[in-house]
């Protein structure tokens, strides 16, 4: 049993930079409010066409410092060869039991990169299995309260269940993405971000964030889905004007 305080939020993503692209503004917002936020990269991104694993690790560390993460680590699973098997689930469960996050954020259930699809399934299954007392993994049984899917840039996940207002943190999100020069410098697409014609990657990211923000009547937002129905205490708590 670790003595470290549990995390409030843990983003578990396939590669370094996935968390920053999909939910970086939300993570920055939470850390700026004193929440303990972490990122678990399942792979080192060693199969990427640009940048070495060592370079990407340096970029991830620089991004983590800008985001003020309480913890960032890599599970050392194989890039472009992720599997939802017992061995991989044991690796992820060990990190879950050590970090004990209240909320886990991961990829949407489908995606053009197979690692993104597998990660979503692997994380969903492991969040449940980590709570089994007889699971042969170090640490006390643990399950997060909530599993959340980051769906920005996924047209097949619209409409989102909810959108987080990242208006005050949009510029810092772009600064964080700028730490990944090996991946994004001069790029027009990356991961789930499809090219926007003549727009560069950063302009495309900002344009999509503006779209999601418009759904909740703010400048910029990030989109999420959950499997459960969301509760409302009473009708006057509802926000976002109908007109």
C-alpha positions as CSV (number, residue, x, y, z in Angstrom):
1,X,0.0,0.0,0.0
2,X,1.5,3.3,-1.1
3,X,1.6,6.3,1.2
4,X,1.1,8.8,-1.6
5,X,-2.2,10.7,-1.8
6,X,-4.6,9.2,-4.4
7,X,-5.0,11.0,-7.8
8,X,-8.1,12.9,-8.6
9,X,-7.8,12.2,-12.3
10,X,-5.7,9.8,-14.3
11,X,-5.5,9.9,-18.1
12,X,-4.5,6.5,-19.5
13,X,-3.6,6.9,-23.1
14,X,-1.7,4.8,-25.7
15,X,1.1,7.2,-26.6
16,X,2.9,10.3,-25.3
17,X,1.0,13.3,-26.6
18,X,-2.4,11.6,-26.7
19,X,-3.5,13.0,-23.4
20,X,-2.4,16.5,-24.4
21,X,-4.3,16.4,-27.7
22,X,-7.5,14.8,-26.4
23,X,-8.0,16.3,-23.0
24,X,-4.9,18.5,-22.2
25,X,-7.0,21.6,-21.5
26,X,-9.2,19.7,-19.0
27,X,-6.1,18.2,-17.2
28,X,-4.5,21.7,-17.0
29,X,-7.7,23.2,-15.7
30,X,-8.0,20.5,-12.9
31,X,-4.3,20.8,-11.9
32,X,-4.6,24.6,-11.8
33,X,-7.4,24.1,-9.3
34,X,-5.3,22.0,-7.0
35,X,-6.4,18.6,-8.1
36,X,-3.9,15.8,-8.3
37,X,-3.7,14.9,-12.0
38,X,-1.7,12.2,-13.6
39,X,-1.0,10.6,-17.0
40,X,-0.1,7.0,-17.7
41,X,1.3,6.5,-21.2
42,X,0.9,2.8,-22.1
43,X,3.8,2.9,-24.6
44,X,6.8,5.0,-25.4
45,X,5.6,5.7,-28.9
46,X,8.7,4.0,-30.2
47,X,7.0,3.0,-33.5
48,X,6.2,6.6,-34.5
49,X,7.5,7.8,-37.8
50,X,9.0,10.9,-36.3
51,X,11.2,11.2,-33.2
52,X,12.8,8.5,-31.1
53,X,11.5,7.0,-27.9
54,X,14.1,9.0,-26.0
55,X,13.1,12.2,-27.6
56,X,9.4,11.6,-27.0
57,X,10.1,10.8,-23.3
58,X,11.9,14.2,-23.0
59,X,9.0,16.0,-24.7
60,X,6.5,14.2,-22.4
61,X,8.4,15.3,-19.3
62,X,8.5,18.9,-20.5
63,X,4.7,18.7,-21.2
64,X,4.1,17.2,-17.7
65,X,6.0,20.1,-16.1
66,X,3.9,22.7,-18.0
67,X,0.7,20.8,-17.0
68,X,1.8,20.6,-13.4
69,X,1.0,16.9,-13.2
70,X,1.4,15.1,-9.9
71,X,2.5,12.0,-11.7
72,X,3.5,10.9,-15.2
73,X,4.8,7.5,-16.1
74,X,5.0,4.9,-18.9
75,X,3.7,1.4,-18.6
76,X,6.3,0.2,-21.2
77,X,3.8,-1.8,-23.2
78,X,4.7,-2.3,-26.9
79,X,3.8,0.5,-29.3
80,X,1.6,-0.6,-32.3
81,X,1.2,-4.0,-30.7
82,X,-1.0,-3.3,-27.6
83,X,-3.2,-6.2,-26.5
84,X,-6.1,-6.5,-24.1
85,X,-4.6,-9.6,-22.6
86,X,-4.1,-10.8,-19.0
87,X,-0.4,-9.7,-18.9
88,X,-1.3,-6.1,-20.1
89,X,-4.3,-5.9,-17.7
90,X,-2.0,-6.9,-14.8
91,X,0.4,-4.1,-15.7
92,X,-2.3,-1.4,-15.9
93,X,-4.0,-2.8,-12.7
94,X,-0.7,-2.4,-10.8
95,X,-0.6,1.3,-11.7
96,X,-4.3,1.8,-10.9
97,X,-3.8,0.2,-7.4
98,X,-0.8,2.4,-6.8
99,X,-2.3,5.7,-8.1
100,X,-5.9,5.1,-7.0
101,X,-7.5,7.8,-9.2
102,X,-11.1,8.9,-8.6
103,X,-11.6,9.5,-12.4
104,X,-10.0,7.7,-15.3
105,X,-9.9,9.2,-18.8
106,X,-9.1,7.2,-21.8
107,X,-9.6,7.0,-25.6
108,X,-13.0,6.6,-27.3
109,X,-14.0,3.0,-28.1
110,X,-13.1,3.3,-31.8
111,X,-10.4,5.1,-33.7
112,X,-8.2,4.9,-36.7
113,X,-5.1,3.8,-34.7
114,X,-5.6,0.3,-33.4
115,X,-3.7,1.2,-30.2
116,X,-6.4,3.7,-29.4
117,X,-9.1,1.1,-29.8
118,X,-7.3,-1.5,-27.8
119,X,-6.4,1.0,-25.1
120,X,-10.0,1.9,-24.6
121,X,-11.0,-1.7,-24.2
122,X,-8.0,-2.5,-22.0
123,X,-8.6,0.4,-19.6
124,X,-12.3,-0.3,-19.4
125,X,-11.7,-4.0,-18.5
126,X,-8.8,-3.3,-16.1
127,X,-10.7,-0.6,-14.1
128,X,-13.2,-3.4,-13.2
129,X,-10.7,-6.2,-12.7
130,X,-8.5,-4.1,-10.5
131,X,-11.2,-4.2,-7.8
132,X,-11.1,-8.0,-7.6
133,X,-9.6,-9.2,-4.3
134,X,-8.2,-12.3,-5.8
135,X,-6.5,-10.6,-8.8
136,X,-2.8,-11.6,-8.7
137,X,-1.5,-8.0,-8.7
138,X,0.3,-6.1,-6.0
139,X,-1.7,-3.6,-4.0
140,X,-5.1,-3.4,-2.4
141,X,-8.1,-3.9,-4.7
142,X,-9.3,-0.7,-6.2
143,X,-11.8,0.7,-8.8
144,X,-12.1,4.3,-9.9
145,X,-15.5,5.9,-9.4
146,X,-15.8,7.0,-13.0
147,X,-14.5,6.0,-16.5
148,X,-14.6,8.8,-19.0
149,X,-13.9,8.7,-22.7
150,X,-12.2,11.7,-24.3
151,X,-14.0,12.1,-27.7
152,X,-12.6,15.4,-29.1
153,X,-12.0,15.0,-32.9
154,X,-14.2,11.8,-33.1
155,X,-17.2,12.4,-35.3
156,X,-18.6,9.0,-34.4
157,X,-18.8,10.0,-30.8
158,X,-21.0,13.1,-31.3
159,X,-22.8,14.5,-29.5
160,X,-20.7,14.4,-26.4
161,X,-22.3,13.6,-23.0
162,X,-20.6,16.8,-21.6
163,X,-18.1,19.4,-22.6
164,X,-15.5,21.0,-20.2
165,X,-15.0,24.7,-20.6
166,X,-11.2,25.2,-21.2
167,X,-11.4,28.8,-22.4
168,X,-9.0,30.1,-19.8
169,X,-6.5,27.3,-20.6
170,X,-6.6,27.0,-24.4
171,X,-3.4,28.9,-24.9
172,X,-1.5,26.8,-22.4
173,X,-2.9,23.6,-24.0
174,X,-1.3,24.8,-27.3
175,X,1.9,25.6,-25.5
176,X,2.0,22.1,-24.1
177,X,1.4,20.6,-27.5
178,X,4.3,22.7,-28.7
179,X,6.6,20.7,-26.5
180,X,6.1,17.8,-28.9
181,X,8.1,19.4,-31.7
182,X,9.2,15.9,-33.1
183,X,5.5,15.1,-33.6
184,X,3.7,18.3,-34.4
185,X,6.1,20.9,-35.9
186,X,4.8,21.6,-39.4
187,X,2.1,18.9,-39.1
188,X,-1.5,19.2,-40.4
189,X,-2.8,16.1,-38.7
190,X,-1.9,13.8,-35.8
191,X,-3.6,10.9,-34.0
192,X,-7.4,11.5,-34.2
193,X,-6.9,15.1,-35.5
194,X,-7.7,15.0,-39.2
195,X,-6.3,17.6,-41.6
196,X,-8.2,20.8,-41.9
197,X,-7.2,21.7,-45.5
198,X,-4.6,24.5,-45.4
199,X,-4.8,24.8,-41.6
200,X,-1.8,23.7,-39.5
201,X,-2.3,21.2,-36.6
202,X,-2.5,23.9,-33.9
203,X,-5.1,25.9,-35.8
204,X,-7.1,22.7,-36.4
205,X,-7.0,21.8,-32.7
206,X,-8.2,25.3,-31.8
207,X,-10.9,25.2,-34.4
208,X,-12.3,22.0,-33.0
209,X,-12.1,23.3,-29.4
210,X,-14.1,26.3,-30.6
211,X,-16.7,24.0,-32.0
212,X,-17.1,22.1,-28.7
213,X,-17.1,25.3,-26.8
214,X,-19.9,26.6,-28.9
215,X,-22.0,23.7,-27.7
216,X,-21.9,25.1,-24.2
217,X,-21.8,28.7,-25.2
218,X,-18.2,29.4,-24.3
219,X,-15.1,30.1,-26.4
220,X,-13.3,26.7,-26.1
221,X,-14.2,23.2,-24.8
222,X,-13.2,19.6,-24.8
223,X,-15.7,16.8,-25.4
224,X,-16.3,13.7,-23.3
225,X,-18.7,10.7,-23.2
226,X,-19.7,8.3,-20.4
227,X,-21.7,5.1,-20.5
228,X,-24.0,6.1,-17.6
229,X,-26.8,8.6,-17.4
230,X,-25.7,11.8,-15.8
231,X,-27.6,12.9,-12.7
232,X,-29.0,16.4,-12.1
233,X,-29.9,17.4,-8.5
234,X,-32.8,19.6,-9.7
235,X,-33.9,21.4,-12.8
236,X,-32.6,24.9,-11.8
237,X,-29.1,23.4,-11.7
238,X,-29.2,23.0,-15.5
239,X,-26.9,25.2,-17.6
240,X,-26.5,26.2,-21.3
241,X,-29.2,28.4,-22.6
242,X,-31.8,26.9,-24.9
243,X,-32.1,30.2,-26.8
